[in-house]
Amino acid sequence: MSSETILRLDNIVKRFGDFTAVDGVSLDIYEGEFLTIVGPSGSGKSTLIRLLVGMDELTEGSLWLRGERIDQTPANKRPTCMVFQSLALFPHMSVGQNIEFPLKIRGESAEDRRNRALELMALLRLPEHYYTKGVTQCSGGERQRIALARALAFDPEILFFDEPLSALDFRLRKALEKELKDLHERTGKTFVYITHSLEEAMVMSDRIAIMNAGQFVQIAESDDIYARPNSRFVAEFMGEVNLFGVEGTGSGELHGNGVEIHVNGRADEFGIALAPGKQGTLMVRPEFVKFLSSGETSDFVVRGVLRAEYALGSRIQYKVESADGSNLIVENLREDRYQGHVGDSVILGWDIESTHMIVE
């Protein structure tokens, strides 16, 4: 990924009557990056990508591609391409004809079109004999690859994706997530991807932009946004999380309800300190919480009762009801499974290094 900006969003607004779907969004998208925009339903992410590709007009703001303003440029005149959830393939055409379609529109020769189609089929790992195969005879994963090959035939500078994997089954979706990331690396193109799936975003993205109520609420690299969310909303949106209300008491100490805190004045050192009387939210992800044996201690301790256990493939997830009635989530690898039973009184703990403080 380059540090050079390829697409700049400058205070973009989109209104539908009295409703503001996109509310003053600004962002620099970098050359060659894989940017994923995620958010709950109604957050404005699909409206935003329609604005970026030129399918809808901005109400306010401007859009710049390599320093040239393009928000007044028709979609078919922009060096960008959209891959839709529906794929929008032509059912009466063969695989090769679908891929060649944008080249035919440009007036390229039949030989050049065929050569480019075969080149893209190889890139997308589609067998050469599929060139004459009808798209309706292809599987869901194969049709996804055909749609990607057709998008690349445009030779766009930016590819936009509107939830292209959401209609596929779980196993195929997981495989195509990796293939898309590999394709991004092989082509060096800029990908801008819309999804509601956090797993897709985490697997594929260089950066994640989280939308809520028509605005970006945090933009960061995937690991950073998972480990250091800037708000309770982002923390909860980015997966299972345990949150505790805490208050600063001075001298690098904290006080919280339902959690014993033994940081010994080290809150400043680890960036989780609060001024006396200042309130915040302490966050720890379930994978960092451990079951403690009798007499064992940790920087943070919660006592409670094990209420449920769930098998999640290679992981086991536990629900623990704490003494104050709130629920905590713990995740262990299967080989570290808790050697007890639902209904046990348990002690949970985690280290200060695994915590993050949210102050809003």
C-alpha positions as CSV (number, residue, x, y, z in Angstrom):
1,M,0.0,0.0,0.0
2,S,1.3,3.4,-1.0
3,S,1.1,6.6,1.2
4,E,-0.1,8.4,-1.9
5,T,-3.8,9.4,-1.9
6,I,-5.8,8.1,-4.9
7,L,-9.3,9.1,-3.9
8,R,-10.2,11.9,-1.6
9,L,-13.6,12.4,0.0
10,D,-14.1,15.9,1.1
11,N,-17.1,16.6,3.4
12,I,-19.5,14.4,1.5
13,V,-23.2,14.7,2.3
14,K,-26.2,12.9,0.8
15,R,-29.7,13.8,1.8
16,F,-33.0,12.1,0.8
17,G,-35.6,14.8,1.6
18,D,-35.3,15.5,5.3
19,F,-33.1,12.3,5.9
20,T,-29.3,12.7,5.9
21,A,-27.9,9.3,4.9
22,V,-24.3,10.4,4.7
23,D,-23.3,13.3,6.9
24,G,-20.1,15.2,6.2
25,V,-17.8,12.2,5.5
26,S,-14.1,13.0,4.7
27,L,-11.4,10.4,4.0
28,D,-8.2,9.8,2.0
29,I,-8.1,6.4,0.3
30,Y,-4.5,5.3,-0.5
31,E,-3.1,3.9,-3.7
32,G,-3.2,0.1,-3.6
33,E,-4.9,-0.3,-0.2
34,F,-7.7,-2.6,0.7
35,L,-10.2,-0.4,2.6
36,T,-13.3,-2.0,4.1
37,I,-16.3,0.1,5.2
38,V,-18.4,-1.7,7.9
39,G,-21.4,-0.6,9.9
40,P,-24.9,-1.7,11.1
41,S,-27.9,-1.6,8.7
42,G,-28.9,2.0,8.0
43,S,-25.4,3.4,8.8
44,G,-25.0,4.8,5.3
45,K,-22.3,2.5,4.0
46,S,-24.1,1.4,0.8
47,T,-25.3,4.9,0.1
48,L,-21.7,6.1,0.4
49,I,-20.3,3.5,-2.1
50,R,-23.0,4.5,-4.6
51,L,-21.8,8.1,-4.3
52,L,-18.2,7.0,-4.8
53,V,-18.9,5.0,-7.9
54,G,-21.1,7.7,-9.4
55,M,-24.5,5.9,-9.2
56,D,-25.9,8.7,-7.0
57,E,-25.1,12.5,-6.9
58,L,-23.7,14.2,-3.9
59,T,-25.9,16.7,-2.1
60,E,-22.8,18.5,-0.8
61,G,-19.0,18.0,-0.8
62,S,-16.6,16.9,-3.4
63,L,-14.8,13.8,-4.6
64,W,-11.2,13.9,-6.0
65,L,-9.3,11.2,-8.0
66,R,-5.6,11.9,-8.2
67,G,-6.2,15.6,-7.6
68,E,-9.0,16.0,-10.2
69,R,-12.5,16.5,-9.1
70,I,-14.8,13.7,-10.4
71,D,-18.1,14.0,-8.5
72,Q,-19.7,15.6,-11.6
73,T,-18.2,13.0,-13.9
74,P,-20.7,10.3,-15.1
75,A,-20.1,6.8,-13.7
76,N,-19.3,5.3,-17.1
77,K,-16.6,7.9,-17.6
78,R,-14.8,7.2,-14.3
79,P,-11.8,4.7,-14.0
80,T,-13.7,2.7,-11.4
81,C,-15.8,-0.4,-11.3
82,M,-18.4,-1.9,-9.0
83,V,-18.9,-5.6,-8.1
84,F,-22.4,-6.0,-6.9
85,Q,-23.9,-8.5,-4.5
86,S,-26.1,-9.8,-7.3
87,L,-23.0,-10.0,-9.6
88,A,-25.2,-8.8,-12.5
89,L,-23.8,-11.4,-15.0
90,F,-25.5,-11.8,-18.4
91,P,-27.2,-15.3,-18.1
92,H,-27.5,-15.7,-21.9
93,M,-23.7,-15.3,-22.4
94,S,-20.8,-17.6,-21.9
95,V,-18.1,-17.1,-19.3
96,G,-15.8,-15.6,-22.0
97,Q,-18.5,-13.3,-23.4
98,N,-19.3,-12.0,-19.9
99,I,-15.6,-11.2,-19.2
100,E,-15.1,-9.6,-22.6
101,F,-18.2,-7.4,-22.5
102,P,-16.5,-4.2,-21.4
103,L,-13.7,-4.8,-23.9
104,K,-16.3,-5.2,-26.7
105,I,-18.0,-1.9,-25.7
106,R,-14.6,-0.3,-26.1
107,G,-14.3,-1.7,-29.6
108,E,-11.3,-4.0,-29.0
109,S,-10.7,-6.8,-31.6
110,A,-12.1,-10.3,-31.0
111,E,-8.6,-11.7,-30.7
112,D,-7.5,-9.1,-28.1
113,R,-10.7,-9.7,-26.2
114,R,-10.2,-13.4,-26.1
115,N,-6.6,-13.1,-25.0
116,R,-7.4,-10.7,-22.2
117,A,-10.3,-12.9,-21.1
118,L,-8.1,-16.0,-20.9
119,E,-5.5,-14.0,-19.0
120,L,-8.0,-12.9,-16.4
121,M,-9.5,-16.4,-16.2
122,A,-6.0,-17.7,-15.3
123,L,-5.6,-14.9,-12.8
124,L,-8.9,-15.9,-11.1
125,R,-8.2,-19.6,-11.4
126,L,-10.9,-20.4,-13.8
127,P,-10.1,-23.3,-16.2
128,E,-9.5,-22.3,-19.8
129,H,-12.2,-24.6,-21.1
130,Y,-14.7,-22.5,-19.1
131,Y,-14.4,-19.8,-21.8
132,T,-17.3,-21.3,-23.8
133,K,-19.3,-22.5,-20.7
134,G,-22.6,-20.9,-19.9
135,V,-22.5,-18.8,-16.7
136,T,-25.8,-20.5,-15.5
137,Q,-23.8,-23.8,-15.5
138,C,-21.3,-22.4,-13.0
139,S,-21.3,-22.6,-9.3
140,G,-21.7,-19.6,-7.0
141,G,-18.0,-19.4,-6.3
142,E,-17.2,-19.6,-10.0
143,R,-19.8,-16.9,-10.9
144,Q,-18.1,-14.7,-8.2
145,R,-14.8,-15.2,-10.0
146,I,-16.3,-14.4,-13.4
147,A,-17.8,-11.1,-12.0
148,L,-14.3,-10.2,-10.7
149,A,-12.7,-11.0,-14.0
150,R,-15.2,-8.9,-15.8
151,A,-14.6,-6.0,-13.4
152,L,-10.8,-6.3,-14.0
153,A,-11.4,-6.3,-17.7
154,F,-12.3,-2.6,-17.3
155,D,-8.7,-2.1,-16.0
156,P,-10.1,0.2,-13.3
157,E,-8.0,2.2,-10.9
158,I,-10.4,1.4,-8.0
159,L,-12.6,-1.6,-7.6
160,F,-15.7,-1.1,-5.4
161,F,-17.4,-4.1,-3.8
162,D,-20.9,-4.0,-2.4
163,E,-21.2,-7.1,-0.1
164,P,-20.3,-9.5,-2.9
165,L,-20.0,-12.6,-0.7
166,S,-23.0,-12.2,1.5
167,A,-25.2,-14.7,-0.5
168,L,-22.7,-17.5,-0.4
169,D,-22.5,-20.4,2.0
170,F,-20.1,-20.1,5.0
171,R,-17.4,-22.4,3.6
172,L,-17.3,-20.8,0.2
173,R,-17.3,-17.4,1.7
174,K,-14.3,-18.2,3.8
175,A,-12.4,-19.5,0.8
176,L,-13.2,-16.4,-1.3
177,E,-12.2,-14.0,1.4
178,K,-8.7,-15.4,1.2
179,E,-8.8,-15.4,-2.6
180,L,-9.9,-11.8,-2.7
181,K,-7.0,-10.8,-0.5
182,D,-4.6,-12.7,-2.7
183,L,-6.1,-11.1,-5.8
184,H,-5.6,-7.7,-4.3
185,E,-2.0,-8.4,-3.6
186,R,-1.4,-9.9,-7.1
187,T,-3.1,-7.0,-9.0
188,G,-2.0,-4.1,-6.8
189,K,-5.4,-2.4,-7.4
190,T,-7.1,-0.2,-4.9
191,F,-10.1,-2.1,-3.3
192,V,-12.9,-0.4,-1.4
193,Y,-15.2,-3.0,0.1
194,I,-18.6,-2.8,1.8
195,T,-19.6,-5.5,4.2
196,H,-21.6,-6.2,7.4
197,S,-19.3,-9.1,8.3
198,L,-16.5,-8.2,10.7
199,E,-14.7,-11.5,9.9
200,E,-14.5,-10.4,6.2
201,A,-13.2,-7.0,7.2
202,M,-10.5,-8.5,9.6
203,V,-9.3,-11.1,7.1
204,M,-8.9,-8.9,4.1
205,S,-8.4,-5.2,5.0
206,D,-5.4,-2.9,5.4
207,R,-7.8,-0.5,7.1
208,I,-11.3,-0.6,8.4
209,A,-13.7,2.4,8.4
210,I,-16.6,2.0,10.8
211,M,-19.8,3.9,10.0
212,N,-22.7,4.8,12.2
213,A,-25.5,7.3,11.6
214,G,-23.9,8.5,8.3
215,Q,-20.5,9.2,9.7
216,F,-17.2,7.5,10.2
217,V,-16.7,6.9,13.9
218,Q,-13.2,5.3,13.6
219,I,-10.8,4.5,10.8
220,A,-7.7,2.4,11.6
221,E,-5.8,-0.8,10.8
222,S,-7.8,-3.9,11.6
223,D,-5.7,-5.0,14.5
224,D,-5.7,-1.5,16.0
225,I,-9.4,-1.0,15.7
226,Y,-10.0,-4.4,17.3
227,A,-7.6,-3.8,20.2
228,R,-8.1,-0.1,20.7
229,P,-11.6,1.0,19.8
230,N,-12.3,4.7,20.5
231,S,-15.9,4.2,21.8
232,R,-18.2,1.7,23.4
233,F,-20.1,1.5,20.1
234,V,-16.9,0.4,18.2
235,A,-15.8,-2.0,20.9
236,E,-19.2,-3.8,20.8
237,F,-19.5,-3.6,17.1
238,M,-16.0,-5.2,16.6
239,G,-17.0,-8.5,18.3
240,E,-17.5,-10.0,21.7
241,V,-16.2,-7.8,24.5
242,N,-16.3,-7.3,28.2
243,L,-16.8,-3.8,29.4
244,F,-16.7,-2.3,33.0
245,G,-17.5,1.2,34.2
246,V,-14.5,2.5,36.2
247,E,-13.5,5.7,37.9
248,G,-10.1,7.3,38.6
249,T,-9.2,7.6,42.2
250,G,-5.7,9.2,41.9
251,S,-2.2,7.8,42.3
252,G,-2.6,5.7,39.1
253,E,-5.4,3.7,40.7
254,L,-8.9,2.8,39.5
255,H,-12.2,1.8,41.1
256,G,-14.8,-0.3,39.4
257,N,-18.1,-2.0,40.2
258,G,-18.1,-5.8,39.9
259,V,-14.3,-6.0,39.2
260,E,-11.4,-6.1,41.7
261,I,-8.5,-4.0,40.5
262,H,-5.0,-4.6,41.6
263,V,-2.9,-2.5,39.3
264,N,-0.7,-1.1,42.1
265,G,-0.4,2.4,40.7
266,R,0.5,1.2,37.1
267,A,-2.5,2.6,35.3
268,D,-0.5,5.5,34.0
269,E,2.2,3.2,32.7
270,F,-0.2,1.2,30.6
271,G,-2.3,4.1,29.3
272,I,-5.5,3.3,31.3
273,A,-5.3,6.0,34.0
274,L,-8.2,8.4,34.7
275,A,-8.1,11.7,36.6
276,P,-9.7,11.5,40.0
277,G,-13.5,11.4,39.6
278,K,-13.2,10.9,35.8
279,Q,-15.2,8.0,34.5
280,G,-14.3,5.6,31.7
281,T,-15.0,2.1,30.3
282,L,-12.5,-0.6,30.8
283,M,-12.4,-3.1,28.0
284,V,-11.0,-6.7,27.7
285,R,-11.6,-9.1,24.9
286,P,-12.8,-12.6,25.9
287,E,-9.7,-14.4,24.7
288,F,-7.6,-12.6,27.3
289,V,-9.8,-13.6,30.3
290,K,-8.6,-16.7,32.1
291,F,-10.0,-19.0,34.8
292,L,-7.9,-18.6,38.0
293,S,-7.2,-21.4,40.4
294,S,-7.7,-20.9,44.1
295,G,-5.1,-18.6,45.5
296,E,-4.0,-17.3,42.1
297,T,-4.4,-13.6,41.4
298,S,-4.3,-11.2,38.5
299,D,-4.4,-7.4,37.8
300,F,-8.1,-7.6,37.4
301,V,-10.3,-10.2,39.1
302,V,-14.1,-11.0,38.8
303,R,-15.9,-13.6,40.8
304,G,-19.0,-15.3,39.5
305,V,-20.8,-18.5,38.4
306,L,-20.3,-20.4,35.2
307,R,-23.7,-20.3,33.5
308,A,-23.1,-21.7,30.0
309,E,-20.5,-23.3,27.7
310,Y,-20.5,-23.2,23.9
311,A,-18.4,-25.2,21.5
312,L,-17.1,-22.9,18.6
313,G,-14.9,-25.2,16.6
314,S,-11.4,-24.8,17.8
315,R,-12.6,-22.5,20.6
316,I,-14.8,-22.9,23.7
317,Q,-16.8,-19.9,24.8
318,Y,-18.1,-19.5,28.4
319,K,-20.8,-17.2,29.9
320,V,-20.1,-16.2,33.5
321,E,-22.5,-14.3,35.7
322,S,-20.6,-12.0,38.0
323,A,-21.6,-11.2,41.6
324,D,-23.3,-7.9,40.5
325,G,-25.5,-9.8,37.9
326,S,-23.7,-8.8,34.8
327,N,-22.5,-11.4,32.2
328,L,-18.9,-11.9,31.1
329,I,-17.7,-13.8,28.1
330,V,-14.5,-16.0,28.2
331,E,-12.9,-17.8,25.2
332,N,-10.4,-20.6,25.5
333,L,-8.7,-22.8,22.9
334,R,-10.2,-26.2,23.0
335,E,-7.0,-27.7,24.4
336,D,-7.3,-25.2,27.3
337,R,-10.9,-26.2,28.1
338,Y,-12.1,-25.4,31.6
339,Q,-12.1,-28.6,33.7
340,G,-15.3,-28.0,35.6
341,H,-19.0,-27.8,35.1
342,V,-21.8,-25.3,34.5
343,G,-22.9,-24.0,37.9
344,D,-19.4,-23.9,39.4
345,S,-18.3,-20.8,41.3
346,V,-15.3,-19.4,39.3
347,I,-12.7,-16.7,39.5
348,L,-11.7,-14.9,36.4
349,G,-8.7,-12.7,35.8
350,W,-6.7,-10.9,33.2
351,D,-3.5,-8.8,33.0
352,I,-3.2,-5.0,32.7
353,E,-1.5,-5.4,29.3
354,S,-4.7,-6.9,27.9
355,T,-6.9,-4.0,28.9
356,H,-7.9,-0.8,27.0
357,M,-9.6,2.3,28.4
358,I,-12.4,4.0,26.5
359,V,-13.1,7.6,27.5
360,E,-15.9,9.4,25.6
